[in-house]
Structures are given as C-alpha cells and as structure tokens.
Amino acid sequence: MTPFLAVRQIIVRAKSRQSYPALRVLSIVLLIATWALLVQFQVYRFGFIPSPSSVVRAAAAYLPKKDFLFDVVASVYRVLAAWGISAVIGIPLGLLIGWKRWFSDLTFPIIELLRPIPPIAWIPAGILFFPQIELSVIFICFIGSFFPIVLNTIAGVRQIDQTYFRAAKCLGANDQQIFRDVVVRGAAPSILIGLAVGMGINWMALVAAEMIAGEHGLGYMIWESYSLARYPRIVVGMIVIGTLGASMSAMIRLIGRKLVPWQKSLIHA
C-alpha cells in the first residue's frame, strides 16, 4: 500500500467515526518519550522537571499508602457532590431560561455577570460563607461546574427547531407536555456535553480549592509536596487527577450514548 492510499484510508475511516485504539495508546507513549528526552537532554528548563523514572518511583512509594486512598476518596467525594448539586440546580434553570423569554430576562443577566469570575476568586467568599472547610471546597467546585452546565443547557434548548413547538401545540400538548417531550428531549445532547465539560472544570476548581482551603485531597497533597520539595509526587498527583477526570468524563459520555442514541455525534469523543 502506498503512503497516499494509507493516508486516504485513515481519512475515510475518520469520517466514518471509526476509532484507532492503537493510535490512542501511541499518543501516550510519544508523550512520555518526549518528556523523558527533554529531561534527559535538559532542553531549556526541563532539566528541573522530574524524570519519568523518578515519578514511577514516587508513585510506587505513594500509591500503596492509605494516605493516597484517603486523598482520592476525599477529592472524588467533593467533585461528585459539587457536580451533582450543579446538575440538580443548573439543568432545570437552563431549561427554563432557554424556553421562557421572561424567565431569561429575569435571570440570565445575573448568570452573565457572575460567569466570568474564576472559581479561585470565590475561595475567600466560600471560607466566609461556610465555616466548615469541606463545605467551602464543595462550594468552590460547584461554581466551577455550574456555569458550563447552565450555558450548555440553554444552548441546547435554543437550538431546538421551532417547528417542534408548533407541532406539539397543534396536537394539543400543554406546557407540561411540551417541556417534557420537546424541551428536555431536544436539549438532552447539549446537557450531556455540559455535564462532561463541567466535570473537567470541577477538577480544576477542586485542585485550587484544596491547595488553599483543603486539609486533605489530591490538590492538598500536590501543594504539600511542593512545600516539601517532593516534586516527583507532584507529577504523580497530576497524573492521578488527569486519569480520574478523564474516566469520569468518559463515563458521562458512555451514559449519554445510551440516553440519546439519536444524536451520538454530539457526545462521541
């Protein structure tokens, strides 16, 4: 097979949405190899970065400990709690904003005013509002995942063809039926995208919150390792966070494929 035909076959298969598991593994291998070479030859300031071998040794010393399990459980609990609260509040709010113009005019300006504020800026407010550290960390994570869920839900509702609303009214559907069968179902793919994006931002907010306001968790471990100059352990924490975040987002997309099989293209990755 000539190189031209090989490239053409790759393009055709990509257009047909077929995946290449081997290439996904290869991308990780290339990343690690590039990292090792940059550290080995001390390119720019990569000489100060822990090497893959030192990270493996740090992982072997940290992962079997109870502290690692406790940090993971603490972080996962905070992420899931904040993400769940964001979904319970953000999805109904986004559906109503996207559906009812008067409700949008009443509430959407407030959301647009608060949305640009980064989650880390809410840390002092979270500490003041919630005397318990656990609640303040969950609150900061909630801020991180709330706005992506709301905005994607709003976009999903507003992208629904108005023909569906007119058809439902012509068939005698009331507002409750329209909301259930047209608004919710039509916005479902965008809602799932918002949930997946919110989960990723949730982890970013969690690390910042745990570094400043947390006592346990992976983010706190990273900050503590930096203070004690345990740099390989920092990379271990970063890898664990990336793995957990990617796994949770993949699980959301997997559930989404089961719930909205009619629009798989919007939730495949």
Summary of the structure (lengths in Angstrom):
residues: 269
radius of gyration: 22.6
end to end distance: 28.9
largest distance: 72.3
contacts: 825
relative contact order: 0.11
helix: 84%
strand: 0%
